[in-house]
């Protein structure tokens, strides 16, 4: 059986792009007009994971938590690099990262899942039938999500991050097309990618409507608990669908499933400039070199010194160690009478 082709991807960070490879990740940050800082780390987590976390419909949950942890770390790193704090850059402890990820998950679950479920239960007297209530809940969930994305996209600083998001997509498409990585080739690629996290989140919203519709009538407490307990199932299904979209976008059914998420990326991506594409290419090149897909650059040999320089150096060395001439003896003075 042929080995499955690895899907490279990443995310936009502050003034840069992070790319993930098989066992490494790389962050490229623009620090000046001619200065791009590229850092790489080993992330060989797959070998340490239990086998069941690699199963279909389970691996999506593990990858989601993993992406949140790495996302927090890379955002902190890129912010410090962009501010040019150098060796004084701040780092988050494992406890701080855990609390940050937990807070992000709690806010996301509360805003996009528990709040719509609570509102749907409140208006159940005006919406006869369990099916109507579930549809209204799903529509409220999608509306809250879209309003959130729209509000975030209006922030000026976030719009620049969205430009790097577009640069990341174009660079990935450039690599997947088989063409050499270059600004010219990447610029012609689409900024909307089927494996984007934006598409994944929208799929989560849609899949939740289908799965929650299978539940019987529930009380308020049961309804809220069901939204929490079934969330891993929903995320697992959405992850498999997004992976399928990345492999079979040419299939009409898959293309139809992917279309809404691709359109939503019009809010979360912006057309990048050449400098931002250069940053994305630098990050992807680093992980491709670490994975052996591209050859690593060979260090340039130091230039051979010219003969004249060698002669001058030897003369300087000789003069440096030549003993100084002994002082001439003074003339003897005549004795006093």
C-alpha positions as CSV (number, residue, x, y, z in Angstrom):
1,X,0.0,0.0,0.0
2,X,1.4,3.4,-0.9
3,X,2.0,5.8,1.8
4,X,-0.6,8.6,2.2
5,X,0.7,11.9,1.1
6,X,1.3,14.2,4.0
7,X,-0.8,17.4,4.1
8,X,1.2,20.4,5.0
9,X,-0.5,23.3,6.6
10,X,-0.1,26.0,9.2
11,X,-1.6,29.3,10.5
12,X,-1.0,33.0,10.3
13,X,0.7,34.6,13.3
14,X,1.7,38.1,14.3
15,X,3.7,39.4,11.2
16,X,4.4,35.9,10.0
17,X,3.4,32.4,9.2
18,X,3.7,29.1,11.0
19,X,4.0,25.9,8.9
20,X,3.8,22.3,10.3
21,X,5.6,19.3,8.8
22,X,5.7,15.7,9.7
23,X,8.0,16.1,12.7
24,X,8.8,19.8,12.8
25,X,7.2,23.2,12.6
26,X,8.7,26.4,11.5
27,X,7.8,30.1,12.1
28,X,8.9,32.8,9.8
29,X,8.4,36.4,11.1
30,X,9.0,39.6,9.2
31,X,11.3,41.8,11.4
32,X,12.2,44.4,8.7
33,X,12.0,45.1,5.0
34,X,14.9,42.8,4.3
35,X,14.9,40.7,7.5
36,X,12.9,37.5,7.9
37,X,13.5,35.4,11.1
38,X,12.9,31.7,10.7
39,X,12.9,29.3,13.7
40,X,12.2,25.6,13.7
41,X,11.2,23.1,16.4
42,X,10.9,19.3,16.6
43,X,7.2,18.3,17.3
44,X,7.5,14.5,17.0
45,X,4.3,13.8,19.0
46,X,2.9,11.0,16.8
47,X,5.3,8.4,18.2
48,X,4.3,9.3,21.8
49,X,0.5,9.2,21.2
50,X,-1.5,6.1,22.1
51,X,-2.7,4.2,19.1
52,X,-6.4,5.0,19.6
53,X,-5.8,8.7,19.2
54,X,-4.9,8.0,15.6
55,X,-8.1,6.3,14.8
56,X,-10.6,8.0,12.4
57,X,-13.2,10.2,14.2
58,X,-10.9,10.2,17.2
59,X,-7.8,11.8,15.7
60,X,-9.8,15.0,15.0
61,X,-10.2,15.7,18.7
62,X,-6.5,15.1,19.4
63,X,-5.5,17.3,16.5
64,X,-7.8,20.1,17.6
65,X,-6.4,20.3,21.1
66,X,-2.9,19.9,19.7
67,X,-3.5,22.8,17.3
68,X,-4.8,25.0,20.1
69,X,-1.7,24.4,22.2
70,X,0.7,25.0,19.3
71,X,-1.3,28.0,18.2
72,X,-0.9,29.7,21.6
73,X,2.8,29.1,21.7
74,X,3.4,30.3,18.2
75,X,1.4,33.5,18.7
76,X,3.4,34.4,21.8
77,X,6.7,33.7,20.0
78,X,5.7,35.6,16.9
79,X,4.6,38.6,18.9
80,X,7.9,38.8,20.7
81,X,9.8,38.4,17.4
82,X,7.8,41.2,15.8
83,X,8.5,43.4,18.8
84,X,12.2,42.6,18.5
85,X,12.5,41.7,22.2
86,X,15.4,39.4,21.4
87,X,16.6,37.2,24.2
88,X,14.2,38.8,26.7
89,X,11.2,37.2,25.0
90,X,8.5,35.9,27.3
91,X,7.5,32.3,27.4
92,X,4.4,30.6,28.8
93,X,4.7,27.8,31.3
94,X,2.8,24.5,30.7
95,X,0.3,25.6,33.3
96,X,-0.3,28.9,31.6
97,X,-0.7,27.3,28.2
98,X,-3.2,24.8,29.7
99,X,-5.2,27.5,31.3
100,X,-5.2,29.6,28.1
101,X,-6.4,26.7,25.9
102,X,-9.0,25.7,28.5
103,X,-10.3,29.3,28.6
104,X,-10.4,29.5,24.8
105,X,-12.4,26.2,24.6
106,X,-14.7,27.3,27.4
107,X,-15.5,30.6,25.7
108,X,-16.0,28.9,22.3
109,X,-18.2,26.1,23.7
110,X,-20.2,28.6,25.7
111,X,-20.7,31.1,23.0
112,X,-21.3,28.8,20.0
113,X,-23.0,25.8,21.6
114,X,-24.4,26.4,25.1
115,X,-25.9,29.8,24.4
116,X,-27.8,28.7,21.2
117,X,-29.1,25.6,23.1
118,X,-30.2,27.8,26.0
119,X,-32.0,30.2,23.7
120,X,-33.7,27.4,21.7
121,X,-35.0,25.9,25.0
122,X,-36.3,29.3,26.1
123,X,-38.4,29.8,22.9
124,X,-39.6,26.2,22.7
125,X,-43.1,27.4,23.5
126,X,-43.1,29.4,20.3
127,X,-41.5,26.7,18.1
128,X,-43.7,23.6,18.1
129,X,-41.9,20.3,17.5
130,X,-38.5,19.0,18.4
131,X,-37.3,19.3,14.7
132,X,-38.1,23.0,14.5
133,X,-36.4,23.7,17.8
134,X,-33.2,21.9,16.7
135,X,-33.2,23.8,13.3
136,X,-33.7,27.1,15.1
137,X,-30.9,26.3,17.5
138,X,-28.6,25.4,14.6
139,X,-29.4,28.6,12.7
140,X,-28.8,30.7,15.8
141,X,-25.4,28.9,16.3
142,X,-24.4,29.7,12.7
143,X,-25.6,33.3,13.0
144,X,-23.6,33.9,16.2
145,X,-20.5,32.3,14.5
146,X,-20.9,34.5,11.4
147,X,-21.4,37.6,13.4
148,X,-18.3,36.8,15.5
149,X,-16.2,36.3,12.3
150,X,-17.5,39.4,10.8
151,X,-16.8,41.5,13.9
152,X,-13.2,40.2,14.1
153,X,-12.6,40.8,10.4
154,X,-13.3,44.5,10.9
155,X,-10.3,45.0,13.3
156,X,-7.5,46.6,11.4
157,X,-4.7,44.7,13.1
158,X,-6.5,41.4,12.4
159,X,-6.8,42.3,8.8
160,X,-3.0,42.2,8.4
161,X,-3.0,38.7,10.1
162,X,-5.6,37.7,7.5
163,X,-3.2,38.8,4.8
164,X,-0.7,36.3,6.1
165,X,-3.5,33.8,6.3
166,X,-3.9,34.3,2.5
167,X,-0.2,34.0,2.0
168,X,-0.2,30.7,3.9
169,X,-3.0,29.3,1.6
170,X,-1.3,30.5,-1.6
171,X,2.0,28.9,-0.6
172,X,0.4,25.6,0.3
173,X,-1.4,25.6,-3.0
174,X,1.9,26.4,-4.8
175,X,3.6,23.4,-3.2
176,X,0.6,21.1,-3.9
177,X,0.5,22.1,-7.5
178,X,4.1,20.7,-8.0
179,X,5.4,24.0,-9.2
180,X,8.6,25.4,-7.7
181,X,8.0,27.6,-4.6
182,X,8.3,31.2,-5.7
183,X,6.5,34.4,-5.1
184,X,5.5,34.5,-8.8
185,X,3.9,31.0,-8.7
186,X,2.2,31.5,-5.3
187,X,0.7,34.8,-6.3
188,X,-1.4,33.1,-9.0
189,X,-2.9,30.6,-6.5
190,X,-6.2,30.8,-4.7
191,X,-6.3,32.3,-1.1
192,X,-9.2,29.9,-0.2
193,X,-8.1,26.4,0.8
194,X,-10.5,23.5,1.5
195,X,-8.5,22.3,4.6
196,X,-8.7,25.8,6.3
197,X,-9.6,26.0,9.9
198,X,-12.4,28.4,9.0
199,X,-14.0,25.7,6.9
200,X,-13.6,23.2,9.7
201,X,-15.4,25.4,12.2
202,X,-18.3,26.0,9.8
203,X,-18.5,22.3,9.2
204,X,-18.7,21.8,13.0
205,X,-21.7,24.1,13.1
206,X,-23.5,22.3,10.2
207,X,-22.7,18.7,11.5
208,X,-24.0,19.7,15.0
209,X,-27.5,20.4,13.4
210,X,-27.6,16.9,12.0
211,X,-26.4,15.1,15.1
212,X,-28.4,17.0,17.6
213,X,-31.5,16.5,15.5
214,X,-31.3,12.8,16.3
215,X,-31.9,13.4,20.0
216,X,-35.2,12.9,21.7
217,X,-37.0,15.8,23.6
218,X,-34.8,17.0,26.5
219,X,-35.0,19.2,29.5
220,X,-32.8,22.3,29.8
221,X,-30.1,20.5,31.8
222,X,-30.2,17.5,29.5
223,X,-30.0,19.7,26.4
224,X,-27.0,21.6,27.7
225,X,-25.2,18.4,28.8
226,X,-25.9,16.7,25.4
227,X,-24.2,19.6,23.7
228,X,-21.1,19.1,25.7
229,X,-20.9,15.3,25.6
230,X,-21.5,15.1,21.8
231,X,-19.1,17.8,20.9
232,X,-16.1,15.4,20.5
233,X,-18.3,13.3,18.1
234,X,-19.2,16.4,16.1
235,X,-15.5,17.6,15.9
236,X,-14.4,14.1,14.8
237,X,-16.9,13.9,12.0
238,X,-16.1,17.4,10.8
239,X,-12.4,16.6,10.8
240,X,-12.9,13.6,8.6
241,X,-15.0,15.7,6.2
242,X,-12.4,18.4,6.0
243,X,-9.7,15.9,5.3
244,X,-11.9,14.4,2.5
245,X,-12.4,17.8,1.1
246,X,-8.6,18.3,0.9
247,X,-8.2,15.1,-1.1
248,X,-11.3,15.0,-3.3
249,X,-12.3,18.6,-4.1
250,X,-12.8,17.5,-7.7
251,X,-15.8,15.4,-6.6
252,X,-19.1,17.3,-7.0
253,X,-20.5,16.2,-3.7
254,X,-17.3,17.1,-1.8
255,X,-17.1,20.4,-3.7
256,X,-20.7,21.2,-2.6
257,X,-19.9,20.4,1.1
258,X,-16.7,22.6,0.9
259,X,-18.3,25.5,-0.9
260,X,-19.8,27.3,2.2
261,X,-16.5,27.2,4.1
262,X,-14.6,28.4,1.1
263,X,-16.9,31.4,0.8
264,X,-16.6,32.1,4.5
265,X,-12.8,32.5,3.9
266,X,-13.6,35.7,2.1
267,X,-13.9,37.2,5.6
268,X,-10.8,35.4,7.2
269,X,-8.3,35.9,4.4
270,X,-7.0,38.9,2.5
271,X,-4.8,39.2,-0.6
272,X,-1.2,39.2,0.6
273,X,1.6,41.3,-0.7
274,X,4.9,39.9,-2.1
275,X,6.7,40.3,1.2
276,X,4.1,38.3,3.1
277,X,4.3,35.5,0.5
278,X,8.0,35.5,1.0
279,X,7.5,34.9,4.7
280,X,5.1,32.0,4.1
281,X,7.5,30.4,1.6
282,X,10.4,30.7,4.1
283,X,8.4,28.9,6.7
284,X,7.3,26.1,4.3
285,X,10.8,25.7,2.9
286,X,12.1,25.2,6.4
287,X,9.8,22.3,7.2
288,X,10.2,20.7,3.7
289,X,14.0,20.8,4.2
290,X,13.6,19.2,7.7
291,X,11.4,16.5,6.2
292,X,13.9,15.8,3.4
293,X,11.5,16.9,0.7
294,X,13.8,19.7,-0.3
295,X,17.6,19.6,0.1
296,X,19.1,21.6,3.0
297,X,21.3,24.5,2.0
298,X,25.0,23.8,2.1
299,X,27.1,26.3,3.9
300,X,29.1,28.5,1.6
301,X,32.9,27.8,1.9
302,X,35.0,30.6,3.1
303,X,36.8,32.4,0.3
304,X,40.5,31.5,-0.2
305,X,42.8,34.4,0.8
306,X,44.7,35.9,-2.1
307,X,48.4,35.6,-2.4
308,X,49.0,39.3,-1.6
309,X,46.9,39.0,1.5
310,X,48.9,36.0,2.6
311,X,52.2,37.8,2.1
312,X,50.9,40.9,4.1
313,X,49.7,38.6,6.9
314,X,53.1,36.8,7.1
315,X,55.0,40.1,7.1
316,X,52.8,41.4,9.9
317,X,53.3,38.2,11.9
318,X,57.1,38.4,11.4
319,X,57.2,42.1,12.4
320,X,55.0,41.3,15.4
321,X,57.5,38.7,16.8
322,X,60.8,40.3,15.7
323,X,62.8,41.4,18.8
324,X,63.3,45.1,19.1
325,X,67.0,46.1,18.4
326,X,69.1,46.6,21.6
327,X,69.7,50.2,22.5
328,X,73.2,51.6,21.7
329,X,75.4,52.0,24.8
330,X,75.8,55.6,25.9
331,X,79.2,57.3,25.7
332,X,81.1,57.0,28.9
333,X,81.3,60.3,30.8
334,X,84.7,61.5,31.9
335,X,85.4,61.2,35.7
336,X,85.1,64.3,37.8
337,X,88.4,65.8,38.9
